[in-house]
Amino acid sequence: MQYLQKNSNRFYLTGIVLFAIAFVYWPIIFSASGDIRIVDAFNTDEVDFLISLLNAYNNGTFEIGHYEYGLLYYNVGLIFFNIVGVFTPITEQVGVVIMRFLSCLFLVGTAVVLRQFAKKHMESAKELVFVLVLFSSATLINYGTMLHPDVAQVFFVALSLFYIADYVKLPSVKSIVLSSLFAGFAFSTKYVGVALLPILWFFFFFKRPIFFKQQSAKTSSILLIPLSVFAAFLANPEFYASYLTPNNEISSSILTTISGVRVIAIVLFFFGLSTFFYQKYIVRIENIKWGAIVSMASSGIFVLAFSAGSAQGIRGFNFLNGIVAVASVHKDGHWFRDETGLWGWLEIIIQPHVVTLVWSSIALIGILVILYQLIRSDKKQVNLILAIPFLWILVFCFVIVFRVKSHFAHYLIPILPFCFIYAAFGLSLFIDKVNNRWLKQYLNIRYSGVIVLGVLLIFSSWKAVEYSNNRVAKFENSPELKAGIWLSENVNKKVFISSDKYTYIPKNENLGFRHYWGLSNEIIRNDNPDYLIINYHTFQWFLKASDVETYLHGREIFLERNTLYHKLLEDKYEQFKLVADFGAVKVFEKK
């Protein structure tokens, strides 16, 4: 009994995690995983990477062949493939389930890390954070059960911020190394992780370990001069230009940044050199020098971590062109020009499947309280630590507002768990206020907190289970699946199919096919298909003729698709007739 009491919190956390995996995550992980074509009917991103992973595994290599993201998540997946492959063949279904479950573990890990952050720095909010991250965002649950690196990245971001908080509390070499290491792993998972570096540098300039404070001005210069020379040597834009896509706006931005690093390194070189001419020890100057030394050392650890996690991307600097490719796709929008900017992102984050308006409002209150305390309170260090996740939110938002014009909810995943930190903090403040003002004489604050946590846990887990069940039911009753079954039952001769993306074509030797991000007359002429299949997920983008003004891939092709899809939907297309209608998915046969 004493053992149970001593470890009750551990049992509580384990119980919630097991419940989340068994009743929320696992049903989605296993759903729509039968084979690669079923996966492709619901998420093309998963298929792109699954094919590369299976090819690498079957060839006995780690060559993924994709560089749009860092490769750490996929390299870890390949390690799991090789371990599981000892016991069972790695089929398409086994591969996708392994990778989805890996994402699930990263989501659970993120919740645990943020709980530990809250336990250290905002004790009353720790369990609230844990529950909110696990259950309260359909977007997080969705990507925590998907073959995709988004949640893996946020796990490493959380670890980096956890250790930079340790650094602010008590500067040490250990916290420098670990915060930089996990920042490198975040960058090695998705490239936006590089946005952690300015945050780390800020705190390294802000404070320095006691060991460094005991060193002389000459010691700092002796370290700074060779480091700055080495940094200037590495920051040679002409060297990197030969590896980058030429005449590209993003490539130019990268080269400009590298040139800026070289200029800063040269300035630091002369800064270090000046100590030998001016012997007076000045604390402010020493803080800058040591901040620069630690920042450059941190950047070195960051690069080493990235290189270890994405070794394939380092070869030929493939990762640079990966950055260029991704940034180029989203600098104007995805398919359509999007100029909604910050307001567009705010509209997304308050949606019910992302953070919701309620939790966003509570999080905003929590942030404002912390910022107010940071300005007015004597406990500057404590409140600065509490502001660290908000600093990440600010830096990340600066990047996506000015560099990413495509507005999708999952692009906000790197900040969603940190929004829940402040939502939990705001809620705990509210509980304290209510208890102190009205309930103190009737109920202990500890019990009122437990009641709120219990209600939140029951409600959020119930909603999460409901979402999971709906996802599974939606797949089982999906028009994509019904259309695929219809094809297998009604087409018994060799045919060719031209279809929109997100269409299920069963594995059948009679069914040849190609998928497209929108059909056209040229595609139909070239393919000469026996069947056409259209899916609302794709053709919806071409139904409003007025949207042609914001379409990024050609006015003529948009108007052609607009006419084509309307004719198909009205069953007035000259060459094909509607033979099966499943609502969002429609099948047409050549006349």
Buried (B, 14 or more C-beta within 10 A) or exposed (E): EEEEEEEEEEEEBEEBBEBBBEBBBBBBBBBBBBBBBBBBBBBEBBBBBBBBBBEBBEEEEBBBBBBBBBBBBBBBBBEBBEEBBEEEEBEBBBBBBBBBBBBBBBBBBBBBBBBBBBBBBBEBBBBBBBBBBBBBBBBBBBBBBBBBBBBBBBBBBBBBBBBBBBBBBEBBEEBBBBBBBBBBBBBBBBBBBBBBBEBBBBBBBEBBBEEBEEBEBEBBBBBBBEBBBEBBEBBEBEEBBEEBEEEBEBBBBBBEEBBEBBEBBBEBBEBBEEBEEEEEEEEEBBBBBBBBBBBBBBBBBBBEBBBBBBBBBBEEBBBBBBBBBBBBBBBBBBBBEBEEEEEBBEEBBBBEBBBBEEBBBBBBBBBEBBBEBBEEEEEEEBBBBBBBBBBBBBBBBEBBBEEBBBBEBBBBBBBBBBBBBBBBBBBBBBBBEBBEEEBEEEBEBEEBBEEBBEEBBEEBBEBBBEBBBEBBEEBEEBBBBBBBEBBBEEBEEEBBBBBBBBBBBBEBEEBBBEBBEBBBEEBBEEBEBBBBBBBBBBBEBBEEEEBBEBBBEEEEBBBBBBBBBBEBBEEEBEBBEBBBEBEBBBBBBBE
